[in-house]
Amino acid sequence: MLKKILVGLIVVIGALCGVIATRPSTYTVNRSATFKAPPDIAFALVNDFHHWPEWSPWDKLDPNQKTLVEGPAQGEGSLYSWSGNDQVGAGRMFIEHSVPNEFVRIKLEFVRPFASKSLTAFSFTPAAEGVTVSWTMEGHNDFMGKAFCLFMDMDKMVGKDFEVGLANMRKVAEAQAQKRAEAEKLAAQNAAPAETPPTPAGNPRAVAQPTP
């Protein structure tokens, strides 16, 4: 009897391994949103890791997590690392490539709860309303990754976080855009020349004399 059970388990495990092996070896998650803000404002929120706490969908999951920004203050070469509770885990992000107001590519590496590597990219495309921001993550599935995807849909799981992050980013970007517009309007008003009283007709040099 025990022998039959063991044989049955071996068959089930073998079948499961076969199913796992047929799962896709790569994955892609993509979400986009349009902001009423100029591209440079949205770009700065991504290109500078110091701004990520303002909109990141994971930052609020552990207010006590430890974060560190190293290297350049922004752009290529900037490194961001974090370590927190089980919800945020631990890992690092490295900006590999950055094109002002157009594109940012980040190398993402998780250390826990499980080790994995992927590439994350943000593109900023001018739109009629302002800018369309696209957030994409691509990676490779090893055997454990394929097994994980049997029970969890990567697109739905990570996609929800992307949607929350983009919604947060929209609020921050549009608030900054409004402040900029108000500042520019005020500056234009202050720079406008003061109105001068008109001179008497026929003689631009004439000065009105007071009557006795």
C-alpha beads as a LAMMPS data file, in Angstrom:
LAMMPS data file: protein, C-alpha beads

212 atoms
211 bonds

1 atom types
1 bond types

-500.0 500.0 xlo xhi
-500.0 500.0 ylo yhi
-500.0 500.0 zlo zhi

Masses

1 110.0

Atoms # bond

1 1 1 0.000 0.000 0.000
2 1 1 2.763 2.417 0.955
3 1 1 4.560 1.584 -2.263
4 1 1 1.469 2.476 -4.320
5 1 1 1.137 5.800 -2.481
6 1 1 4.764 6.667 -3.151
7 1 1 4.403 5.746 -6.811
8 1 1 1.275 7.896 -7.002
9 1 1 3.072 10.842 -5.432
10 1 1 5.958 10.475 -7.863
11 1 1 3.535 10.462 -10.784
12 1 1 1.712 13.556 -9.487
13 1 1 4.965 15.411 -8.828
14 1 1 6.285 14.472 -12.254
15 1 1 3.085 15.679 -13.909
16 1 1 3.211 18.936 -11.941
17 1 1 6.830 19.498 -12.932
18 1 1 5.855 18.919 -16.534
19 1 1 3.099 21.514 -16.311
20 1 1 5.422 24.023 -14.636
21 1 1 8.027 23.502 -17.342
22 1 1 5.501 24.510 -20.024
23 1 1 4.791 27.884 -18.404
24 1 1 6.147 31.025 -20.161
25 1 1 9.811 31.759 -19.460
26 1 1 9.273 35.542 -19.584
27 1 1 6.702 37.980 -18.276
28 1 1 5.713 41.564 -19.027
29 1 1 3.569 43.936 -16.999
30 1 1 2.531 47.308 -18.430
31 1 1 0.239 50.112 -17.320
32 1 1 -0.213 53.679 -18.637
33 1 1 -1.888 56.882 -17.497
34 1 1 -2.213 60.431 -18.826
35 1 1 -1.456 63.425 -16.595
36 1 1 -2.432 67.081 -16.959
37 1 1 1.186 68.078 -16.480
38 1 1 4.223 68.743 -18.699
39 1 1 6.608 65.811 -19.337
40 1 1 9.484 67.319 -17.351
41 1 1 7.490 67.281 -14.105
42 1 1 6.497 63.610 -14.443
43 1 1 10.013 62.681 -15.561
44 1 1 11.606 64.287 -12.495
45 1 1 9.385 62.239 -10.171
46 1 1 10.902 59.028 -11.603
47 1 1 14.435 60.107 -12.498
48 1 1 15.158 61.237 -8.920
49 1 1 14.745 58.471 -6.315
50 1 1 14.311 61.124 -3.622
51 1 1 10.829 61.753 -5.082
52 1 1 9.693 58.104 -5.060
53 1 1 8.237 58.228 -1.516
54 1 1 5.787 60.867 -2.811
55 1 1 4.050 58.373 -5.126
56 1 1 5.451 54.841 -4.755
57 1 1 2.670 52.244 -4.214
58 1 1 4.904 50.336 -1.781
59 1 1 6.182 53.153 0.408
60 1 1 3.074 53.260 2.625
61 1 1 3.116 49.482 3.206
62 1 1 5.912 49.875 5.738
63 1 1 6.470 53.410 7.093
64 1 1 9.430 52.064 9.087
65 1 1 11.328 50.556 6.174
66 1 1 14.930 51.616 5.727
67 1 1 15.837 53.297 2.430
68 1 1 19.086 54.644 1.021
69 1 1 19.893 56.662 -2.116
70 1 1 23.507 56.459 -3.290
71 1 1 25.526 57.773 -6.214
72 1 1 24.319 60.726 -8.316
73 1 1 21.345 62.619 -6.927
74 1 1 19.375 61.708 -10.042
75 1 1 19.669 60.031 -13.429
76 1 1 22.079 57.363 -14.616
77 1 1 24.111 55.735 -11.880
78 1 1 21.696 56.548 -9.073
79 1 1 21.060 53.611 -6.715
80 1 1 18.093 53.106 -4.386
81 1 1 17.948 50.297 -1.836
82 1 1 15.276 49.358 0.676
83 1 1 14.618 46.854 3.450
84 1 1 11.298 46.455 5.220
85 1 1 8.604 44.082 6.371
86 1 1 7.287 41.054 4.498
87 1 1 5.052 43.223 2.321
88 1 1 7.888 45.267 0.834
89 1 1 10.792 42.840 1.280
90 1 1 14.263 44.054 0.394
91 1 1 16.081 44.929 -2.800
92 1 1 17.660 47.661 -4.887
93 1 1 17.035 49.722 -8.023
94 1 1 19.696 51.135 -10.337
95 1 1 19.046 53.694 -13.102
96 1 1 20.817 52.275 -16.157
97 1 1 19.651 54.738 -18.799
98 1 1 17.927 58.090 -18.736
99 1 1 16.804 60.426 -21.532
100 1 1 15.549 63.772 -20.192
101 1 1 11.744 64.042 -20.233
102 1 1 11.433 60.896 -22.398
103 1 1 12.664 57.657 -20.860
104 1 1 14.085 56.000 -17.726
105 1 1 15.260 52.370 -17.536
106 1 1 15.864 50.796 -14.133
107 1 1 17.497 47.518 -13.164
108 1 1 15.377 46.048 -10.371
109 1 1 16.691 43.363 -8.043
110 1 1 14.760 41.725 -5.200
111 1 1 16.664 40.080 -2.366
112 1 1 13.661 38.910 -0.349
113 1 1 11.058 37.469 0.028
114 1 1 12.587 35.770 -3.012
115 1 1 15.524 36.616 -5.241
116 1 1 14.677 37.902 -8.714
117 1 1 15.872 40.398 -11.326
118 1 1 13.932 42.391 -13.888
119 1 1 14.039 45.546 -15.979
120 1 1 11.623 48.393 -15.343
121 1 1 11.076 51.226 -17.806
122 1 1 9.142 54.487 -17.770
123 1 1 8.350 56.355 -20.977
124 1 1 6.975 59.913 -21.143
125 1 1 5.053 60.816 -24.290
126 1 1 3.548 64.285 -24.891
127 1 1 -0.245 64.137 -25.069
128 1 1 -3.017 66.644 -25.751
129 1 1 -3.759 66.844 -22.013
130 1 1 -0.116 66.863 -20.951
131 1 1 1.899 63.640 -20.820
132 1 1 1.226 59.904 -21.023
133 1 1 3.382 57.857 -18.655
134 1 1 3.902 54.152 -19.416
135 1 1 5.328 51.859 -16.725
136 1 1 6.660 48.473 -17.883
137 1 1 8.398 45.599 -16.114
138 1 1 9.979 42.648 -17.923
139 1 1 11.720 39.612 -16.490
140 1 1 12.575 35.929 -16.855
141 1 1 10.941 33.088 -14.975
142 1 1 13.151 30.321 -13.624
143 1 1 11.552 27.070 -12.470
144 1 1 10.436 28.560 -9.151
145 1 1 9.099 31.626 -10.929
146 1 1 7.068 29.447 -13.271
147 1 1 5.705 27.505 -10.300
148 1 1 4.743 30.768 -8.587
149 1 1 2.844 31.898 -11.680
150 1 1 0.663 28.788 -11.493
151 1 1 -1.013 30.255 -8.441
152 1 1 -0.488 34.005 -8.863
153 1 1 -1.068 36.083 -11.999
154 1 1 1.951 38.380 -12.279
155 1 1 0.099 40.887 -14.460
156 1 1 -2.817 41.220 -12.042
157 1 1 -0.653 41.204 -8.927
158 1 1 1.981 43.728 -10.040
159 1 1 -0.381 45.564 -12.389
160 1 1 -2.537 46.689 -9.456
161 1 1 0.514 48.222 -7.801
162 1 1 1.420 50.000 -11.045
163 1 1 -2.095 51.437 -11.281
164 1 1 -1.924 52.746 -7.714
165 1 1 1.554 54.175 -8.318
166 1 1 0.497 55.982 -11.494
167 1 1 -2.596 57.379 -9.770
168 1 1 -0.401 58.711 -6.960
169 1 1 2.084 60.118 -9.456
170 1 1 -0.726 61.876 -11.335
171 1 1 -1.840 63.696 -8.177
172 1 1 1.690 64.856 -7.382
173 1 1 2.488 65.872 -10.985
174 1 1 -0.750 67.780 -11.518
175 1 1 -0.367 69.594 -8.188
176 1 1 3.149 70.664 -9.193
177 1 1 1.929 71.714 -12.644
178 1 1 -0.767 73.892 -11.065
179 1 1 1.753 75.553 -8.734
180 1 1 4.056 76.237 -11.690
181 1 1 1.214 77.764 -13.721
182 1 1 0.246 80.028 -10.806
183 1 1 3.865 81.107 -10.286
184 1 1 4.297 81.876 -13.995
185 1 1 1.070 83.884 -14.035
186 1 1 2.176 85.906 -11.030
187 1 1 5.615 86.501 -12.559
188 1 1 4.022 87.709 -15.788
189 1 1 1.802 90.124 -13.877
190 1 1 4.759 91.531 -11.941
191 1 1 6.788 91.919 -15.132
192 1 1 4.055 93.830 -16.999
193 1 1 4.990 97.554 -17.550
194 1 1 3.048 100.077 -15.486
195 1 1 0.455 102.118 -17.407
196 1 1 1.458 105.764 -18.082
197 1 1 -1.070 108.599 -18.459
198 1 1 -1.696 109.694 -22.072
199 1 1 -0.053 112.941 -23.314
200 1 1 -2.104 115.767 -24.904
201 1 1 -3.076 115.075 -28.501
202 1 1 -0.886 116.591 -31.215
203 1 1 2.185 117.088 -29.050
204 1 1 3.690 113.983 -27.484
205 1 1 6.182 116.146 -25.598
206 1 1 3.601 118.531 -24.265
207 1 1 3.003 118.623 -20.564
208 1 1 -0.342 119.766 -19.286
209 1 1 -0.034 123.011 -17.301
210 1 1 -2.245 123.680 -14.355
211 1 1 -4.897 126.374 -14.909
212 1 1 -4.759 129.435 -12.674

Bonds

1 1 1 2
2 1 2 3
3 1 3 4
4 1 4 5
5 1 5 6
6 1 6 7
7 1 7 8
8 1 8 9
9 1 9 10
10 1 10 11
11 1 11 12
12 1 12 13
13 1 13 14
14 1 14 15
15 1 15 16
16 1 16 17
17 1 17 18
18 1 18 19
19 1 19 20
20 1 20 21
21 1 21 22
22 1 22 23
23 1 23 24
24 1 24 25
25 1 25 26
26 1 26 27
27 1 27 28
28 1 28 29
29 1 29 30
30 1 30 31
31 1 31 32
32 1 32 33
33 1 33 34
34 1 34 35
35 1 35 36
36 1 36 37
37 1 37 38
38 1 38 39
39 1 39 40
40 1 40 41
41 1 41 42
42 1 42 43
43 1 43 44
44 1 44 45
45 1 45 46
46 1 46 47
47 1 47 48
48 1 48 49
49 1 49 50
50 1 50 51
51 1 51 52
52 1 52 53
53 1 53 54
54 1 54 55
55 1 55 56
56 1 56 57
57 1 57 58
58 1 58 59
59 1 59 60
60 1 60 61
61 1 61 62
62 1 62 63
63 1 63 64
64 1 64 65
65 1 65 66
66 1 66 67
67 1 67 68
68 1 68 69
69 1 69 70
70 1 70 71
71 1 71 72
72 1 72 73
73 1 73 74
74 1 74 75
75 1 75 76
76 1 76 77
77 1 77 78
78 1 78 79
79 1 79 80
80 1 80 81
81 1 81 82
82 1 82 83
83 1 83 84
84 1 84 85
85 1 85 86
86 1 86 87
87 1 87 88
88 1 88 89
89 1 89 90
90 1 90 91
91 1 91 92
92 1 92 93
93 1 93 94
94 1 94 95
95 1 95 96
96 1 96 97
97 1 97 98
98 1 98 99
99 1 99 100
100 1 100 101
101 1 101 102
102 1 102 103
103 1 103 104
104 1 104 105
105 1 105 106
106 1 106 107
107 1 107 108
108 1 108 109
109 1 109 110
110 1 110 111
111 1 111 112
112 1 112 113
113 1 113 114
114 1 114 115
115 1 115 116
116 1 116 117
117 1 117 118
118 1 118 119
119 1 119 120
120 1 120 121
121 1 121 122
122 1 122 123
123 1 123 124
124 1 124 125
125 1 125 126
126 1 126 127
127 1 127 128
128 1 128 129
129 1 129 130
130 1 130 131
131 1 131 132
132 1 132 133
133 1 133 134
134 1 134 135
135 1 135 136
136 1 136 137
137 1 137 138
138 1 138 139
139 1 139 140
140 1 140 141
141 1 141 142
142 1 142 143
143 1 143 144
144 1 144 145
145 1 145 146
146 1 146 147
147 1 147 148
148 1 148 149
149 1 149 150
150 1 150 151
151 1 151 152
152 1 152 153
153 1 153 154
154 1 154 155
155 1 155 156
156 1 156 157
157 1 157 158
158 1 158 159
159 1 159 160
160 1 160 161
161 1 161 162
162 1 162 163
163 1 163 164
164 1 164 165
165 1 165 166
166 1 166 167
167 1 167 168
168 1 168 169
169 1 169 170
170 1 170 171
171 1 171 172
172 1 172 173
173 1 173 174
174 1 174 175
175 1 175 176
176 1 176 177
177 1 177 178
178 1 178 179
179 1 179 180
180 1 180 181
181 1 181 182
182 1 182 183
183 1 183 184
184 1 184 185
185 1 185 186
186 1 186 187
187 1 187 188
188 1 188 189
189 1 189 190
190 1 190 191
191 1 191 192
192 1 192 193
193 1 193 194
194 1 194 195
195 1 195 196
196 1 196 197
197 1 197 198
198 1 198 199
199 1 199 200
200 1 200 201
201 1 201 202
202 1 202 203
203 1 203 204
204 1 204 205
205 1 205 206
206 1 206 207
207 1 207 208
208 1 208 209
209 1 209 210
210 1 210 211
211 1 211 212
